[in-house]
Amino acid sequence: MLVAGACYLLYDTARDRVTGSGTVALRHAEQVISAERFLGLYHEGTIQRAFLSAGWFMSFWNIFYGTIHFVVPVVALVVLYRRAPARYVRWRNTLGFMLGFSILVFWCYPLMPPRLMPASYGYVDTAAQFFNFGPQVVVKLGPGGHPGAAAVREFGNLFAAMPSLHVGWSTWSMLALRPFARRRWQRVLLVAYPIAIIFCIVVTANHWILDAAGGWLVLAAGYAGARGVERLGRHRVRVAELTPVG
């Protein structure tokens, strides 16, 4: 568990240090919009506008976005650690690789989320308008398109949109806990959780729909990395067993 905590702290620090410029992040967002239009996926604005009139609903999803995302993976790690130590190691390593791959993407591809797009795109910054706990920070970009210090302190890396780790972690939690879902309602909840997260990141305008696909890609890469570590460990054990002593 200490290893998992240390990995997250390292990730959190590194993520904030690779914040790109708003100019580049906006250009990448326009690329994502073009790709989504080509794929028929550009519906973020339509989805958000359908719910903007329900302030309580939007407030709920903003709270959901900022809390559940962190709670469920911790619960999953605790369950795995206590009930399936070998499985815990695999999925802990998967999480670690996911974080590492995500940092690389954040660094190479800073991406402006919908809520920070210019007003002409029609998105609402729901974190500022509907999140009703404490003073809200209005995000303003300074010289060179870089976010102000207050916004970075409040939100961290504002352009860490691709991949969506909300989607990556929720799917990770679903897969990691799947063997422990004995009853039908438990399996339904596990499947519903990442679906709810996808709706959440879109309706709050924190991510593009393609960011969800990015979350699944880093999850797949992280799982491959974890299995690679396992194979390497088994290979070393076989070599040690075949090596003559003395």
N, C-alpha and C positions, 0 to 999 in steps of 0.2 A: 504494500500500500504506500510506503514511503517513496518507492521508486516512481509510482504513478503520480504522486503529488509533486515530486521534484520535476518530472517531465512537464507537467502542466505549468508550473511556475516558470520554467525555462521557455516554454512556448509563449506564454503570456508576455514575457519581456521581449522576446525576439519579434513577436508579431507587431508590437508597437514601434520597434526600431526600424522596421522595413516599410513604414508608411510612405507611399509615393506621392506625387503631386496631383492636385486636382485636375490640372490640364490633361495629364496622361490618363487619369482615371476616367475622365469624361469621354475621351476619345475611345477608350476601351468599352465604356458603356454603350456608346453608339454602335460599336462593332457587335456587341451582344444583342442589341435591339435589331440590327440587320439580320443576324443569324436567326433570332426568334421569329421574325417576320417571314423569313424563308421557310422555316419549319412549321409555321402556323401556331407558334406558341406565345406570341406577343399579346397577352391578355391581362398583364398586371394592372394596368390602369382601369380596365373594366371591372375587375374583381374588387379593387379597392373602392371605387366610386359606388359600388352597390351597397357598401356597408358604412360609408362615412357619416350618414345621418344618425346612426345608432352610436352615440358617444360611449355609452356603457360597454357596448360590444367591443369597440375599438380599444377602450381602456383595458378590458380583460385580456385581449390578445397581446397588448404591449407588456402587461405584467407577465403573462405566460411566456413571452419571448425572452424576458430578462431573468426568469427564475427557473422554470422547469428544465430548460436546456442544461443547466448546471447540476440540478439535483439528481435527475434520473441516472446519468452515467456513474455518479458516485455510489448510488444505491446498487447499481448493477455490479460495480467492482467489489463492493462489500459482500454481496450475495455470492459472487464467484469465489472470492477469497475464502469465505467460510465453508462453502458447500462443494466446490470443485477446484481445488488448487491448481491442477494441471490445466484446466480450461481457463482459469484466471490468468495464468502466465501467457497463454496464447492471445487472449483478447486484450490483456494489458499491453503486450508488445504491438498488437494491431493498432491500438490507440496511439502508442508512441510513434509508430511510423506514420500514421495519419497526420499527426501534428507536425512532424518534420516535413512531409511532402507539402502540407498546406502552407507552411512558412515560405517554401520555395516559390509556390504559386503567388502568394501575396506579394512577394518581392518582385517577381518577374511580370506580374499582371495585376497591378493595382486597378481596382474596378469601383466606380462610383455606384452606390446603391440607388434605387429609384427615388427614395425620399430626399436625396440630396441633389437630384437633377434640377436643372434650371426650370423656373416656373412654367415655361412654355410647354413642358412635357406633361403638366397636369397632375403630378404626384403631390401628396400631402405628407409632410414630415410628421408622422403620427407620434414619434417619440417626444416631440416638442408640444404637440397639440392635445394629445389624449392621455399621456402618462402623468398622472396627477400627484406624484409623490416628490416633493422637494422642488427647488428652483430648476427651471429648464435652461439648457444652454442652447442658444441659437448658433448654428454652425455657420461660420463665415470663413471664407478662404482668403488667406493673406497673399503677399507677394509670391509669384511663382506658382500660385494655385495650392499652396500648402495650408492645411487647416490651422486655426488658432490654437494656442496652448490650452485654453479653457476647454475647448471641444475635445482635444486629445486626452486631457485628464478625465473628462466625463465619459467618453465613449471608446477610448483607445484608438486603434487603427481604423479610421472611418472608411478606408478603401479596401478592407479585407472582406470583400463580398464573395469572391470566387476563390475557392469553393465555399459552399455553405456548410459550415461545421454543425450548424443546428440540424441540418438534414443528415449529415454524415454521422454525428453522434447518436441521433435518435435511431437511425437504422442499425448502427453498431449495438446499441442497447437492446433492440429487438432481437437481433441475431444471437447476441451473447446470452440472453435470458431465455431463449426459446426452449431449451430442454427442461426448464423449470416450470413452464406453463402447462400444468397438468389438466386444467379444466378449460372448457370451451370459452368462458368469459375472460379468462386470463389470456388466451391466445388472441381473442378479439381485441382486447386492450393493447396488446403488444403491436398488432398490425395497425390499429387505429392511431397509435402514438406518432409514428413518422408521418402519417397522412395529415394529422392535425398540425404537425410542425410545418409541413409544406404550405398548408393554407395560411398558417401564422406568418411565415416569412414573406409571403406575397401580399396579404391584406394589410400588413403593417408597412409595406414598401421598404423592408430592410434588405431584400434580395430579389434578384431576377429569377425567373423560373429555371433558366439554365444553370444557375448556381446550385440548384438541387442536384442536377446531374453531376456537377463538379464534386459535390459531397460524396456521391456514390463512387465516383472514380477514385478519390483518395482513400476511401474505405477499402475498395478492392485492392488498391496498391498496398495499403497498410497490411491487409490480410496476407497478401502474397509475401510481403517482407517478413511477417511473423512466421509463416510456414517455412520460409527460407532459413530463418534462424534455427528452427526446429530440425530441419534436415542437416544443417551444418553441425548441430550438436550431436545428432545421431552418428554422423560420419566420423566425428572426432572420437566418439566412444568406440566405434568399430575399429578405428585405427589403433587406439590405445590397447584394445583387447588382442589385436593381432601382432602388436609389437613385442618381441621377446624381451623378457625381463633380464637385466644384467647383460 
